[in-house]
Amino acid sequence: MATIYDVSVMAGVSLATVSRVMNNNTKVSDKTKQKVLDAMASLGYRPNTIAQSLASNCSNSVGVLVSQLDGPFYGPMMTEIETALRTANKHVIIAAGHSDEKQEKEGVEFLMSRGCDALILDIEAVSDDYLIELSKGPTPVVFINRYIDAIKERCVYLENEQGGFMATEHILSLGHKDIAYISGPLFKLDVRDRLKGHKRALQQYNIDFDDTLCIESDFKEAGGCEAMEHLLSMNKTITAVVCANDQMASGAIAVCLEHGLRVPDDISFIGYDNIPFPQYISPKLSTVNNPIHEMGKMAALWVLQQVYNDKAVLVESSFTPELFVRESARAINQ
């Protein structure tokens, strides 16, 4: 098996120069770099990254734990994380927690066992106390879509309570009073915050919250379908539906169309997240923007700044939601 010494001899350079090439050090000229790369290719040399990380106490890898790997929400977030880190010659190791406490903890332990220099966690089921304790450990951690006051400097988050308020306030401003709400899983903090904002908007317009018109669902299109079928079966007057994410809104709208209801003529909708595909359905979905891709990028930049000492990057931790008005909601008397 070829060694770094063999590479240096064939390339006619020092061991230090070979090391600089392997670490993408800009002090090496392009000509010298190519000589080293050619020697490595000729000898079939592959750097022992495990040995390198043990020697340098740096693996150049970052662990990323997400709730799930499918769907249109998490893909953009992971793309931004990977792009920002790869640009800095770092690599990601990804695990999924599936919104389950046991699996989330197992995912964290797995990533730490791989010698990751830092962890980026989109984590929902574990307690605040667990995360506070985790933050005291030797591996730096940053959290996406979660706010804990005791470790707020490690949190990249959206003001979801305000987002929930904005969605419902828009519907109320159009004159609607008979409003249903399709919620995500209520064990999630962001879901509870959005519902809290919904209730605050109703209170501001002096409308009582009707808990029979609030259906807890699962953030999936099928869940939105089931929730809407249940709402229609109640035979209550409903002129608008506020949905805690766009996927459930898409499913709920499909059910209304199947029942012969016109959107927005007979019933109005607003979603949450501003994922791509509801912008292209008919009617185009009004929604609240959830910049999860930007939050992913900021978490990656936090790692580059705090762990790899890149002081040139700027990190934004708090994001304000933005209302996107399209075609799925209209004034009640139009």
N, C-alpha and C positions, 0 to 999 in steps of 0.2 A: 504494500500500500504506500502510495506516494506521500511524502511529508512536505511541510512548508519549507524545509531546508532544500529538498529536491527542486522545488519551484524556484527558489532564490538562485540556485546554481544554474539551472537551465535558462532563466531569464537574465542572469548576470547582474543581479541587484542584491541589495542587502535584505536580511530577514525583516527589518523594520519597514522597508519599502513594500514588501509583499503584504505585511500586516496593514499598512495604510491603504493599499488597493482593496483588500478584503473589507475594510471599514469605510470605503468610499470617501477617503480623505482627499479633499480638493487640492492639497499641496503636491500631489503627484501629477506629473505632466501626462498628457494624453498618450504620448509615444511610449513612455515607460509603463503606463497602465496597461496598454495593449500588449506589450511584451510579457508582462506578468500573466495577463488573462490567457494569452496564447500558450504559455508554459503550463498553466493550470489545466487547460483543455487537453493539451498533448499528453500530460501525465495522468489525466483523469482524476485530478485532485479535487476533493470536496472538503471545505473547512469543517472542522468539528465544532459545531455551534454550541454544543453542551459544554465542551471543554473551554471554549471562549467565554461563555457566560459565567462559568465557575471562576475563571481567572480574573475577569473584569467586574464580576458582581453585577452584570447587566446583560439581560437576554435579548434586548431590543424587541421584545414582544409584549403586547398588551392584551389582557383578557377582557372579553366583552360578553356580558350575560344579558340576554333579551328574553322577553316573555314568550315569544314564539317566533318561528322562522318563516311562516307563511303569511299571506295577506299583503295588502298594499300599504300598510302603515309602517312596518318595521324595516322593510327593504331600503327605502330612502335614508333612514337613520343609519343603518349599517354601512351603506355606500359612502356616506359622508365621513363616518368614522374611519373606514378603511382608506379612503382617499387621502384624508389629512395625515394619517399616520404613515402611509406608504410614501408620501411625498417627503417625509422626514426619515425615510429608510427604516421604519418600524413596521412590524407585522402584527396581525391580530389573530387571536385564538377565540373562537366563538362557541358559546354554550347556550342552551335554552332552559329557562326555569319553569315555563308553562303555568305561571301564576299559582304555583303550588309551593308551600313553605319548605317541604322536605326536598323537593327537586331544586329549588333555588339555593338552599344551603349546600346541597351536593355540588351544584354548579360552581358556586364560589370556591369550595374546597378543591374541586378539580382544577380550576384555573390557577389557584395559588400553588397547587402541587406541580404545575408546569413551569414554575419559576418566572411567571409574568412580572414585569417591572411595575405594573399598575393594573387596576381593574376599573372598567367602565360598566356600571350596573344599571340596567333598567329592571327594577326589582319591585315586586308588588305585595307578595304574601307575607314576607318576614316582617318582624316588628321593628319599630323605630329603635328600641333598645338594642336589638341585635346589630343594627347598622351603626349605631353610635359606638358600640364596642368594637365592631370590625374596623372602624375608622381609627381606632387607637393602636392597631397592629402595625407591623413593619411594612406591609404592602399598601401603598397609597391607593385610595379609592375615590371615585367621583360618581355621583348618582344623577341619572336622567329621569325627568318626569316625576320627581319626588322631592318634597321640601320637608326638611327637618330643621327646626330652628337651632337646635344645639350644634348642628354641623352644617349650617347654611352655606358656609364658604365652599363646601364640596357638592352643592346641589345646583343642577341646571334644570330649570322648571318653567312651566307656563302658569300664568295666573288663571287657573281654571274656574274659580268662583266667578271672576269677572266675565270670563267667556260664557259661562252658563247664563249669567244675567243678560249679556248682550244678545244671545240667541232668542231668549224669551221676550226681552224688551222689544226686539224688532217685531215679533209677532203681535205683541200687545199694541204697539204703535199703529198697526194696521187695523185696529178695532176688534180683534178677536178676544173673546172672553171664555169660550168653551174650548179649552186647550188640554189635550192629552200630552203625556210625557212618557217616552220610552227610554229607560235608563240602562246603563251598562251594569255589570256586577257590582253591587254596592259594597263589597269588601274592599274595593279599590279606592284609594284616597282621591284620585282625580275625578272619579265618578261621583263620589259624595260631594265634592266641591262644585261640580257642574249642577247637581241637583240643588245645592244650597243657593247657587246663583239664580236658578229658575224660581225658587220660592221667594227670593228677595224681589225679583221683578214682579211677580204676582202681587206681593204685599204692597209694592210701590203703587200699583194700579188698583189697589183695594179689591183684589179678587182672591177669594178663599182657595187654598190648595185642596183639591179633591184627590185623596189618596187612592180612590178606586180607578182614577184615570192615570195613575202612575204605574207603569209595568216595568218590572226589572227583567232585563234580558242579558244577552251575552256578547254584544259588540259584533255579532255576525249577521250577514244578510238573512239567513234562515231564522235567526232569533227575531229580527225585525218583522219578518213575515208572521211568525207565531204571535208576537205581541199585537200586531195590527188586527189579526183575525180575532183575537180575544177582545180588543177594544170595540170592533164592529159588532160582535155578538152581544154586547151589553145594551145595544139599542139606545145609547145616550147620544145627545146632541154633541157633536165634535166638529168644530170648524177648522181646527189647526192641530198639528202634532209637532212637538219639539222632540228631536231625537238626539241622544248623547253621542252618536257618531254617525258618519255618512253611510257606513255599510248597513246599519240597521234602518236608516232612512230609506235607502234604496230598496230594501226588502219590503218595507211598509208601503212605499209608493206602489210597488208592483202589485201588492194585494189589493189596494184601493182601485187600481186600474182594472184588475180582474173582476171586481165587484161593480164595475160600471161607474165608479166615481171619477170625476175629472179633477186633475191637479193642474193649477190651483183653483179652478172655478168652484168646485164643490168642497175641497179641503186643501188647506195649505200645509207646507212642510218646511222645516229648517233642520239642518244637520250640524255636524261638528267634526272638524279635522281638516277639511278641504283637501281630501285625497284626490287624485287625478280623475278617476272615471266618472264621478257624478257631474263633472263639468261638461260631459259630452252626451249625457242621456237627455231625454226630453220628458218633462221640462228640466232645464239645468237647475241644479240644487243650490239654494241659498245655504250658507254655512258659516261657521266660525273657523278661521284659520288656526291650525295647530302646527307650528313650524318644527316638527319633530326632526326633520333633516338638519335644520340649523342647530337644534339642541345637541344632536349627535356630533356635529362638527365642533361645537363649543366644548363638549366633554373631551374630545380628542385634543383640542388646543390646550385645555386645562392640564392634561397629562404632559403635553410637550413643554408647557411652561413650568409646571410644578415638579415634574419628575426628571425631565431631560434638560432643564435649565435654559429653555429657549425664551429669553426675555423679550423677544421681538413680537411675539404673538399677543393679541388682545383677546381677552375672554369676557363674554357677556353671559351672565348666569340667569337673569330673569327676563322672561319674554311676555309681552302684552298681546292678548288675542286681538284679532282683527275680523270684522264682519264683512262677508262677501255676499252682497245682495244680487240674486240672479232671478230665476223665473218661477220658483216653486211655491212662492207665497205672494198673496195679493190682499188688498184691503177688503174687509168683510162686506162692504156695500157696493163694491164695483161689479 
